[in-house]
Amino acid sequence: MDPSDLLRGAMLQISESDLVRKAVVTAPVSRAVVARYVAGESVPDAVSVAGELRTTNRLATIDYLGEDTTDAVQAATTRDTYVHLLDLLAEADLTAYGAAEVSVKLSAIGQALPADGDAIALENARAICEAAQAAGTTVTLDMEDHTTTDRTLATLHALREDFPWVGAVLQSYLHRTEADCRDLATAGSRVRLCKGAYKEPASVAFQDGDDVDLSYVRCLKVLMAGDGYPMVASHDPRLIDIAAALAGHHGRAPDSYEFQMLLGIRMNEQKRIADRGHQMRVYVPFGEDWYGYLVRRMAERPANVQFFLRSLATNG
């Protein structure tokens, strides 16, 4: 196995360690270190970063951090935070034509509740979609570990009955994803394709990085050939070039697909892509629950581990 795959597995295990979580969260890390990857803790922080991105022609999708909520009150609070966020984005004139949208994890708004979790998550997601529609923008349902894939897609289809613009996320490391791409590559369907950021068993997911990349390309071919709106979520120059080539091959206009990258990753490349006339959307997380998100991002791109550890040492 490639060393980077081993490192990725180790980082994903670390993300699940309460002991390591406590040590990192309570460490005297400077705000500047976390701010590279996380917009801040408040709604105004997220709106401010979305505004800064617009000055360089970049779009935004904003995620209020938190998942696996098992408290109905907290799920409702997360829903209300998204509604407030969408209201402020509209007031700041950042939502026109979906320039700033939101990404929502269903587990954060009730999917993991022991009783009627799916129904509660759907109800909360509808409220967020209603706020997004009023603001003139869209919502994308984030994908989580493989045990929730079918339930998340079921919620997606239910929401699309009233909000056909709701976006889906598919993860190329899952064996099933190429088939899911075929199902979702339909007119009006927004699909974000990423590699995947959870520790999954070999029975459902590719374990080797090269196999994940090959699956990503197969999925890209399906999405670019389809009638939907592909959202290419990758920092890999090879995959970005392949996506652009496939878009050209299928005669896609620049506004019929987009590239997506994470806040803090390859920022100069983000600007370059936007400057070339492509749609470049930045995934902007915010909130107090940043630890799990940050460690999974390190796992996705092990080169960032050195940067983060060096920052901890410098600012600790």
Rosetta blueprint (number, residue, H / E / L):
1 M L
2 D L
3 P H
4 S H
5 D H
6 L H
7 L H
8 R H
9 G H
10 A H
11 M H
12 L H
13 Q H
14 I H
15 S H
16 E L
17 S L
18 D H
19 L H
20 V H
21 R H
22 K H
23 A H
24 V H
25 V H
26 T L
27 A L
28 P L
29 V L
30 S L
31 R H
32 A H
33 V H
34 V H
35 A H
36 R L
37 Y L
38 V L
39 A L
40 G L
41 E L
42 S L
43 V H
44 P H
45 D H
46 A H
47 V H
48 S H
49 V H
50 A H
51 G H
52 E H
53 L H
54 R H
55 T L
56 T L
57 N L
58 R L
59 L E
60 A E
61 T E
62 I E
63 D E
64 Y E
65 L L
66 G L
67 E L
68 D L
69 T L
70 T L
71 D L
72 A H
73 V H
74 Q H
75 A H
76 A H
77 T H
78 T H
79 R H
80 D H
81 T H
82 Y H
83 V H
84 H H
85 L H
86 L H
87 D H
88 L H
89 L H
90 A H
91 E H
92 A L
93 D L
94 L L
95 T L
96 A H
97 Y H
98 G H
99 A L
100 A E
101 E E
102 V E
103 S E
104 V E
105 K E
106 L H
107 S H
108 A H
109 I H
110 G L
111 Q L
112 A L
113 L L
114 P L
115 A L
116 D L
117 G H
118 D H
119 A H
120 I H
121 A H
122 L H
123 E H
124 N H
125 A H
126 R H
127 A H
128 I H
129 C H
130 E H
131 A H
132 A H
133 Q H
134 A H
135 A H
136 G L
137 T L
138 T L
139 V E
140 T E
141 L E
142 D E
143 M L
144 E L
145 D L
146 H H
147 T H
148 T H
149 T H
150 D H
151 R H
152 T H
153 L H
154 A H
155 T H
156 L H
157 H H
158 A H
159 L H
160 R H
161 E L
162 D L
163 F L
164 P L
165 W L
166 V L
167 G E
168 A E
169 V E
170 L E
171 Q E
172 S L
173 Y L
174 L E
175 H L
176 R L
177 T H
178 E H
179 A H
180 D H
181 C H
182 R H
183 D H
184 L H
185 A L
186 T L
187 A L
188 G L
189 S L
190 R E
191 V E
192 R E
193 L E
194 C E
195 K L
196 G L
197 A L
198 Y L
199 K L
200 E L
201 P L
202 A L
203 S L
204 V L
205 A E
206 F L
207 Q L
208 D L
209 G H
210 D H
211 D H
212 V H
213 D H
214 L H
215 S H
216 Y H
217 V H
218 R H
219 C H
220 L H
221 K H
222 V H
223 L H
224 M H
225 A H
226 G L
227 D L
228 G L
229 Y E
230 P E
231 M E
232 V E
233 A E
234 S L
235 H L
236 D L
237 P H
238 R H
239 L H
240 I H
241 D H
242 I H
243 A H
244 A H
245 A H
246 L H
247 A H
248 G H
249 H H
250 H L
251 G L
252 R L
253 A L
254 P H
255 D H
256 S H
257 Y L
258 E E
259 F E
260 Q E
261 M E
262 L E
263 L L
264 G L
265 I L
266 R L
267 M H
268 N H
269 E H
270 Q H
271 K H
272 R H
273 I H
274 A H
275 D H
276 R L
277 G L
278 H L
279 Q L
280 M E
281 R E
282 V E
283 Y E
284 V E
285 P E
286 F E
287 G L
288 E L
289 D L
290 W L
291 Y H
292 G H
293 Y H
294 L H
295 V H
296 R H
297 R H
298 M H
299 A H
300 E H
301 R L
302 P L
303 A H
304 N H
305 V H
306 Q H
307 F H
308 F H
309 L H
310 R H
311 S H
312 L H
313 A H
314 T H
315 N H
316 G L
